[in-house]
Amino acid sequence: MTETASAAPETRPPSGRRTIARLWQDAVSAPRERPAYLVEDGEDWREVSWGQADEGVRAYANGLLARGVGKGDAFALLARNSLEWALLDFALARIGAVGIPIYANSSAKDVGYLLATYSEPGGAPNPLGTSPITALAGFPSRAELVEHYVARSGRDVEQLPWFEALALWKAAVFCEAIYGRFVRGELGAEDTRAARFEQGVPYLAEAAAAALAQTD
């Protein structure tokens, strides 16, 4: 993240429920003698206090909100294990967003699912209608995500289109089941969201076929 705040930002305060954000706030507020993190620094270890960690979480949360990431949004984290990763993960929880970790050792199946659900800047919305925030300028393209994954993992990505097609096809099957329940009146008269699957299911199936064609 490039947009952070050095001062305490205006983030959404945690509720009184037992959430990750609430647990983090309780941990920060409790009197503690030990540091929150020990970060490898050359041949030594650097201590990060709970106050410093919380300042980082708030700064990241402020930067996420500034970029339009909010409650319910899915946000992919593609990086190596680091302090920044941990703080950003808590920042996402603080604003109600969902962090999706992608490790260098993630399987091609995991990355294929990511590509199926990822909207890239300047591109068409993904067939599942998810992650609209990543379509904004500044987020990596699908090709850049794959390039970064290859650079970090050294893995062969020849089969990625197949796994992307699998994710889309599974989504089509799942949505068809929901639409069937809607047609039979099993979802309740007030729930009309499933009506969009009449067009959505064929669209997902066509997108799966298009992804699979890349393997020919």
SERO-4910 file (N, C-alpha, C, O; in steps of 0.05 Angstrom, whole numbers):
BEGIN
 pado doro    nc1    nc2    nc3   cac1   cac2   cac3    cc1    cc2    cc3    oc1    oc2    oc3
  Met    A     17    -24      0      0      0      0     18     25      0     38     26     14
  Thr    A     10     45    -16     25     69    -17     11     92     -2     24    112      5
  Glu    A    -14     89      4    -29    110     17    -33    102     46    -50     85     52
  Thr    A    -18    115     64    -22    110     92    -22    137    107    -18    157     94
  Ala    A    -27    137    132    -28    161    147    -10    159    171    -10    139    185
  Ser    A      6    180    176     24    179    199      9    184    225     16    174    246
  Ala    A    -12    201    224    -28    207    247    -50    186    249    -55    171    231
  Ala    A    -64    186    272    -86    167    276   -108    173    256   -120    195    257
  Pro    A   -114    155    238   -133    160    216   -162    156    226   -167    145    247
  Glu    A   -180    165    210   -209    162    216   -217    135    204   -226    134    181
  Thr    A   -215    114    219   -224     88    210   -249     80    225   -256     93    244
  Arg    A   -263     60    215   -288     51    228   -282     37    254   -267     17    254
  Pro    A   -292     47    276   -286     34    302   -297      6    304   -319      1    293
  Pro    A   -283    -12    317   -293    -39    320   -319    -39    337   -322    -23    355
  Ser    A   -337    -57    331   -361    -60    347   -355    -76    372   -333    -84    376
  Gly    A   -375    -79    389   -372    -94    413   -373   -124    409   -369   -139    428
  Arg    A   -378   -133    385   -379   -162    380   -351   -174    380   -331   -159    378
  Arg    A   -350   -200    383   -324   -214    384   -314   -218    355   -316   -240    344
  Thr    A   -303   -198    344   -292   -199    317   -262   -197    318   -251   -192    339
  Ile    A   -249   -202    295   -220   -200    294   -211   -171    301   -192   -167    316
  Ala    A   -226   -152    291   -220   -124    297   -222   -118    327   -206   -104    339
  Arg    A   -243   -129    339   -247   -125    368   -225   -139    384   -215   -127    403
  Leu    A   -218   -163    377   -197   -177    391   -170   -162    388   -155   -161    407
  Trp    A   -165   -151    364   -140   -136    361   -140   -111    379   -120   -106    392
  Gln    A   -162    -97    380   -164    -73    397   -161    -80    427   -148    -65    442
  Asp    A   -172   -103    435   -169   -111    463   -140   -118    469   -130   -112    490
  Ala    A   -127   -131    450    -99   -138    454    -81   -113    456    -63   -112    472
  Val    A    -87    -93    440    -72    -68    440    -76    -53    466    -58    -41    477
  Ser    A   -101    -54    476   -108    -39    501    -98    -52    526    -94    -38    547
  Ala    A    -92    -78    525    -84    -92    549    -55    -85    556    -38    -81    538
  Pro    A    -49    -83    582    -21    -77    590     -3   -101    584     -8   -124    592
  Arg    A     18    -96    569     36   -118    561     65   -109    563     72    -86    557
  Glu    A     82   -128    571    110   -122    573    125   -132    548    145   -120    540
  Arg    A    115   -153    536    129   -164    513    120   -149    488     98   -139    487
  Pro    A    137   -148    468    130   -134    443    109   -150    427    105   -174    432
  Ala    A     96   -136    409     76   -149    392     90   -168    371     80   -190    366
  Tyr    A    112   -159    360    126   -174    340    156   -172    344    166   -153    355
  Leu    A    170   -192    335    199   -192    332    205   -195    302    197   -215    290
  Val    A    218   -175    291    223   -175    262    253   -180    257    270   -167    268
  Glu    A    259   -199    240    287   -205    233    299   -181    220    289   -170    201
  Asp    A    323   -173    231    337   -149    221    366   -156    218    382   -153    237
  Gly    A    374   -166    195    401   -176    191    406   -201    208    392   -221    205
  Glu    A    426   -199    226    432   -221    243    419   -218    271    424   -233    289
  Asp    A    402   -197    273    390   -192    299    359   -191    296    349   -196    274
  Trp    A    345   -185    317    316   -183    317    308   -155    328    319   -146    348
  Arg    A    289   -143    314    279   -117    322    252   -119    335    234   -133    324
  Glu    A    248   -106    357    222   -107    371    203    -87    359    210    -64    354
  Val    A    178    -95    356    156    -77    348    136    -77    370    123    -98    376
  Ser    A    132    -54    383    114    -52    405     85    -54    396     79    -52    372
  Trp    A     66    -59    415     38    -60    408     28    -33    398     11    -31    380
  Gly    A     39    -11    409     31     15    400     40     20    372     25     31    355
  Gln    A     65     12    365     75     15    338     59     -2    318     53      7    296
  Ala    A     53    -26    327     37    -44    309     10    -32    304      0    -33    281
  Asp    A     -3    -22    325    -30    -10    322    -29     15    304    -48     19    288
  Glu    A     -8     30    306     -5     54    289     -4     45    260    -15     57    242
  Gly    A     11     23    255     13     13    228    -13      2    217    -20      7    194
  Val    A    -28    -12    234    -55    -22    226    -73      1    219    -87      0    199
  Arg    A    -74     22    236    -91     45    230    -83     59    205   -100     68    189
  Ala    A    -57     62    200    -48     75    176    -56     59    151    -65     71    131
  Tyr    A    -52     33    152    -60     16    129    -91     17    125   -100     19    103
  Ala    A   -106     17    147   -135     18    145   -143     44    132   -162     45    115
  Asn    A   -130     66    139   -136     92    127   -130     92     98   -145    103     81
  Gly    A   -107     80     91   -100     78     62   -119     62     46   -125     69     23
  Leu    A   -128     40     58   -148     23     44   -174     38     39   -185     37     17
  Leu    A   -184     52     60   -208     67     57   -205     89     36   -224     95     21
  Ala    A   -182    102     36   -177    123     16   -178    113    -12   -184    128    -31
  Arg    A   -171     87    -16   -172     75    -43   -199     63    -49   -202     51    -71
  Gly    A   -218     65    -31   -245     55    -37   -250     27    -27   -272     16    -32
  Val    A   -231     15    -13   -236    -12     -2   -252     -9     23   -245      6     41
  Gly    A   -274    -24     25   -292    -22     48   -304    -48     57   -295    -70     49
  Lys    A   -324    -46     73   -336    -69     85   -347    -89     63   -360    -81     44
  Gly    A   -340   -114     67   -349   -135     48   -332   -139     24   -335   -159      9
  Asp    A   -313   -121     19   -295   -124     -5   -274   -146      0   -265   -149     22
  Ala    A   -268   -160    -21   -247   -180    -20   -221   -168    -31   -221   -155    -51
  Phe    A   -199   -172    -16   -174   -159    -23   -152   -180    -22   -146   -192     -1
  Ala    A   -140   -185    -46   -119   -206    -47    -92   -195    -37    -85   -173    -43
  Leu    A    -79   -212    -22    -52   -205    -12    -32   -225    -24    -31   -248    -17
  Leu    A    -16   -215    -42      4   -231    -55     32   -222    -46     42   -201    -56
  Ala    A     44   -236    -27     70   -227    -17     82   -250      0     70   -271      4
  Arg    A    106   -245      8    119   -264     27    111   -257     55    101   -235     60
  Asn    A    115   -276     74    109   -270    102    125   -246    111    149   -245    107
  Ser    A    112   -227    124    126   -203    133    108   -189    154     85   -195    157
  Leu    A    120   -170    168    105   -154    187     83   -138    172     61   -135    182
  Glu    A     90   -128    148     71   -112    133     46   -129    126     24   -119    127
  Trp    A     51   -154    119     28   -171    113     10   -174    138    -15   -171    135
  Ala    A     22   -179    161      6   -183    185    -10   -158    192    -34   -160    199
  Leu    A      2   -135    190    -11   -110    197    -33   -104    177    -55    -95    184
  Leu    A    -28   -108    151    -48   -104    131    -72   -122    134    -95   -114    129
  Asp    A    -67   -147    143    -89   -166    148   -107   -155    170   -132   -157    167
  Phe    A    -96   -145    191   -112   -134    213   -126   -108    204   -148   -103    213
  Ala    A   -113    -93    187   -126    -69    177   -151    -75    160   -171    -61    162
  Leu    A   -149    -96    144   -172   -105    129   -195   -113    148   -218   -106    143
  Ala    A   -188   -128    169   -209   -136    188   -221   -111    201   -245   -111    207
  Arg    A   -205    -91    207   -214    -67    220   -236    -53    205   -255    -42    216
  Ile    A   -233    -52    178   -253    -38    162   -274    -57    151   -292    -48    136
  Gly    A   -273    -82    159   -294   -101    150   -290   -114    123   -308   -126    113
  Ala    A   -266   -111    112   -260   -124     87   -249   -152     92   -243   -159    114
  Val    A   -246   -167     70   -237   -195     73   -210   -198     58   -208   -192     35
  Gly    A   -190   -207     73   -164   -211     61   -162   -239     49   -169   -259     62
  Ile    A   -152   -241     25   -148   -267     11   -118   -271      7   -107   -260    -11
  Pro    A   -106   -287     24    -77   -291     22    -69   -309     -2    -82   -329     -7
  Ile    A    -49   -301    -16    -38   -317    -38     -8   -320    -33      7   -300    -34
  Tyr    A      0   -344    -27     28   -349    -21     44   -358    -45     32   -367    -65
  Ala    A     70   -356    -43     87   -366    -64     83   -395    -69     89   -406    -90
  Asn    A     75   -410    -48     70   -438    -50     41   -445    -55     33   -468    -53
  Ser    A     24   -425    -61     -3   -430    -69     -4   -447    -94     13   -444   -111
  Ser    A    -24   -465    -95    -25   -483   -118    -37   -468   -142    -48   -446   -140
  Ala    A    -33   -480   -166    -44   -469   -190    -75   -467   -188    -87   -450   -200
  Lys    A    -87   -486   -173   -115   -485   -169   -124   -460   -154   -144   -448   -161
  Asp    A   -109   -452   -134   -115   -428   -119   -113   -403   -137   -130   -386   -136
  Val    A    -91   -402   -152    -87   -379   -170   -108   -378   -192   -117   -356   -200
  Gly    A   -116   -401   -202   -137   -402   -222   -163   -391   -211   -177   -377   -226
  Tyr    A   -169   -397   -186   -194   -386   -174   -191   -356   -171   -211   -342   -176
  Leu    A   -168   -346   -164   -163   -317   -161   -169   -304   -188   -183   -283   -189
  Leu    A   -158   -315   -210   -162   -303   -236   -191   -303   -244   -200   -284   -258
  Ala    A   -206   -324   -236   -234   -325   -243   -250   -304   -228   -272   -297   -237
  Thr    A   -240   -295   -206   -256   -276   -189   -244   -248   -189   -252   -231   -173
  Tyr    A   -224   -243   -207   -209   -218   -206   -218   -199   -229   -219   -208   -252
  Ser    A   -224   -175   -222   -229   -154   -241   -204   -137   -245   -194   -127   -225
  Glu    A   -195   -134   -269   -170   -119   -273   -176    -91   -283   -196    -86   -296
  Pro    A   -157    -72   -278   -161    -44   -287   -164    -43   -318   -148    -55   -332
  Gly    A   -184    -29   -326   -189    -26   -355   -201    -49   -369   -206    -48   -393
  Gly    A   -206    -71   -354   -217    -95   -366   -247    -98   -360   -258    -82   -345
  Ala    A   -259   -118   -371   -287   -124   -366   -291   -135   -338   -272   -148   -328
  Pro    A   -313   -130   -325   -318   -142   -299   -316   -172   -300   -324   -184   -320
  Asn    A   -306   -185   -279   -303   -214   -280   -331   -227   -280   -350   -215   -269
  Pro    A   -334   -251   -291   -360   -263   -293   -375   -268   -267   -399   -270   -267
  Leu    A   -360   -269   -245   -373   -274   -219   -382   -248   -207   -397   -248   -187
  Gly    A   -375   -225   -218   -383   -200   -208   -370   -193   -181   -381   -177   -166
  Thr    A   -347   -204   -175   -333   -199   -150   -309   -180   -154   -301   -175   -176
  Ser    A   -298   -171   -132   -274   -154   -130   -275   -130   -149   -256   -126   -164
  Pro    A   -297   -115   -149   -298    -91   -167   -276    -71   -160   -268    -55   -177
  Ile    A   -267    -71   -135   -247    -52   -126   -221    -55   -142   -207    -35   -146
  Thr    A   -214    -79   -150   -189    -84   -164   -189    -74   -193   -169    -75   -206
  Ala    A   -213    -65   -202   -214    -54   -229   -205    -25   -230   -203    -13   -252
  Leu    A   -200    -13   -206   -191     14   -205   -161     16   -214   -146     -3   -211
  Ala    A   -154     40   -223   -126     45   -231   -108     41   -207   -114     49   -184
  Gly    A    -85     29   -212    -65     24   -191    -63     -5   -182    -43    -13   -171
  Phe    A    -84    -20   -188    -83    -49   -182    -70    -64   -205    -72    -55   -228
  Pro    A    -57    -86   -199    -44   -101   -221    -63   -114   -240    -86   -120   -233
  Ser    A    -54   -119   -264    -70   -134   -283    -69   -163   -277    -52   -172   -261
  Arg    A    -86   -179   -290    -85   -208   -287    -57   -219   -295    -46   -237   -282
  Ala    A    -47   -209   -318    -21   -218   -327      1   -211   -307     19   -227   -303
  Glu    A      0   -188   -295     20   -181   -275     18   -198   -250     39   -205   -238
  Leu    A     -6   -206   -242    -10   -224   -220      4   -251   -226     18   -262   -209
  Val    A     -1   -261   -250     11   -287   -257     42   -284   -258     56   -302   -249
  Glu    A     51   -262   -269     80   -258   -272     93   -257   -244    114   -268   -240
  His    A     80   -244   -225     90   -242   -198     90   -270   -184    108   -277   -170
  Tyr    A     69   -285   -189     67   -311   -178     89   -329   -188    102   -344   -173
  Val    A     94   -328   -214    116   -344   -226    143   -336   -215    159   -353   -209
  Ala    A    147   -309   -212    173   -300   -202    177   -309   -173    200   -315   -166
  Arg    A    156   -309   -158    159   -317   -129    160   -347   -125    174   -357   -107
  Ser    A    145   -362   -141    142   -390   -137    159   -407   -155    167   -429   -148
  Gly    A    165   -397   -179    180   -413   -198    164   -436   -210    175   -454   -222
  Arg    A    138   -435   -207    121   -457   -216    111   -453   -245    110   -431   -255
  Asp    A    105   -476   -257     94   -476   -284     65   -467   -283     49   -477   -266
  Val    A     57   -449   -301     29   -438   -300     14   -446   -326     -6   -434   -332
  Glu    A     24   -466   -340     11   -475   -365    -18   -483   -360    -35   -479   -377
  Gln    A    -24   -495   -337    -51   -505   -331    -69   -484   -318    -92   -491   -311
  Leu    A    -60   -460   -314    -77   -440   -301   -104   -435   -314   -124   -434   -301
  Pro    A   -105   -433   -341   -131   -430   -354   -150   -453   -347   -174   -448   -345
  Trp    A   -140   -477   -345   -157   -500   -338   -169   -496   -311   -193   -501   -307
  Phe    A   -153   -488   -291   -163   -484   -264   -182   -460   -262   -200   -459   -246
  Glu    A   -177   -440   -279   -195   -417   -280   -222   -426   -291   -243   -418   -281
  Ala    A   -221   -442   -312   -246   -453   -323   -261   -470   -303   -285   -469   -301
  Leu    A   -246   -486   -287   -258   -503   -267   -273   -486   -246   -295   -492   -238
  Ala    A   -260   -464   -237   -273   -447   -217   -298   -434   -228   -318   -433   -214
  Leu    A   -298   -426   -253   -321   -414   -266   -344   -434   -269   -367   -428   -265
  Trp    A   -336   -459   -277   -356   -479   -281   -370   -487   -255   -394   -491   -254
  Lys    A   -354   -490   -234   -364   -496   -208   -383   -474   -198   -404   -480   -186
  Ala    A   -376   -450   -204   -394   -427   -197   -420   -429   -212   -441   -423   -201
  Ala    A   -419   -436   -238   -443   -439   -254   -461   -460   -243   -486   -457   -241
  Val    A   -450   -483   -234   -466   -505   -223   -479   -496   -197   -502   -501   -192
  Phe    A   -463   -482   -180   -474   -473   -155   -496   -453   -159   -517   -455   -146
  Cys    A   -492   -434   -177   -513   -413   -182   -538   -426   -195   -560   -416   -190
  Glu    A   -534   -446   -211   -557   -460   -224   -574   -473   -202   -599   -472   -204
  Ala    A   -561   -484   -182   -576   -496   -160   -593   -475   -145   -616   -480   -137
  Ile    A   -580   -452   -140   -595   -430   -127   -618   -420   -144   -640   -415   -133
  Tyr    A   -613   -418   -170   -634   -408   -188   -657   -429   -189   -681   -421   -190
  Gly    A   -651   -455   -188   -672   -475   -187   -689   -472   -163   -714   -475   -165
  Arg    A   -678   -467   -140   -693   -463   -116   -711   -438   -118   -733   -437   -108
  Phe    A   -700   -417   -131   -715   -392   -135   -740   -398   -153   -762   -389   -146
  Val    A   -736   -412   -174   -758   -418   -193   -779   -434   -179   -803   -431   -184
  Arg    A   -771   -452   -161   -791   -469   -147   -803   -455   -123   -819   -467   -108
  Gly    A   -795   -430   -118   -807   -415    -97   -796   -422    -69   -810   -418    -49
  Glu    A   -773   -434    -68   -762   -443    -42   -746   -422    -27   -738   -427     -4
  Leu    A   -741   -399    -40   -725   -379    -27   -741   -357    -14   -730   -340      0
  Gly    A   -767   -357    -18   -783   -336     -7   -789   -314    -27   -771   -308    -43
  Ala    A   -812   -303    -26   -820   -283    -46   -803   -258    -44   -800   -244    -64
  Glu    A   -792   -252    -20   -777   -227    -17   -749   -229    -28   -736   -209    -32
  Asp    A   -740   -253    -33   -712   -257    -43   -713   -260    -73   -717   -282    -84
  Thr    A   -707   -238    -87   -708   -238   -116   -680   -236   -128   -678   -234   -153
  Arg    A   -660   -236   -112   -632   -233   -123   -625   -256   -141   -609   -252   -160
  Ala    A   -635   -280   -135   -628   -303   -151   -639   -301   -179   -631   -317   -197
  Ala    A   -658   -283   -185   -669   -281   -211   -648   -274   -232   -650   -281   -256
  Arg    A   -627   -260   -224   -606   -252   -243   -590   -276   -253   -575   -274   -272
  Phe    A   -592   -299   -239   -578   -323   -248   -589   -335   -273   -577   -352   -286
  Glu    A   -613   -326   -282   -624   -336   -307   -605   -329   -330   -601   -344   -348
  Gln    A   -593   -304   -328   -573   -296   -348   -545   -302   -338   -526   -306   -354
  Gly    A   -541   -302   -312   -515   -306   -301   -503   -333   -305   -479   -336   -309
  Val    A   -519   -354   -303   -509   -381   -306   -498   -386   -334   -476   -396   -337
  Pro    A   -513   -379   -355   -502   -383   -382   -476   -366   -386   -458   -375   -400
  Tyr    A   -476   -343   -374   -452   -325   -377   -428   -338   -364   -406   -338   -375
  Leu    A   -432   -350   -341   -410   -364   -327   -400   -388   -343   -376   -393   -346
  Ala    A   -419   -403   -354   -412   -426   -370   -396   -418   -395   -377   -432   -403
  Glu    A   -405   -396   -408   -390   -387   -432   -362   -377   -424   -343   -381   -439
  Ala    A   -360   -364   -401   -334   -355   -392   -315   -378   -386   -291   -377   -392
  Ala    A   -326   -399   -375   -311   -424   -370   -301   -436   -396   -278   -445   -398
  Ala    A   -319   -437   -416   -311   -448   -442   -289   -431   -455   -271   -442   -467
  Ala    A   -291   -404   -452   -271   -387   -463   -244   -391   -449   -223   -391   -463
  Ala    A   -244   -394   -423   -219   -399   -408   -207   -425   -417   -183   -427   -420
  Leu    A   -224   -446   -420   -214   -472   -428   -202   -472   -455   -184   -488   -461
  Ala    A   -213   -455   -473   -203   -453   -500   -174   -444   -501   -160   -449   -520
  Gln    A   -165   -430   -480   -137   -421   -479   -117   -444   -476    -93   -440   -480
  Thr    A   -127   -467   -468   -110   -490   -464   -105   -506   -490    -89   -524   -491
  Asp    A   -121   -499   -511   -118   -514   -536    -91   -508   -550    -86   -518   -571
***
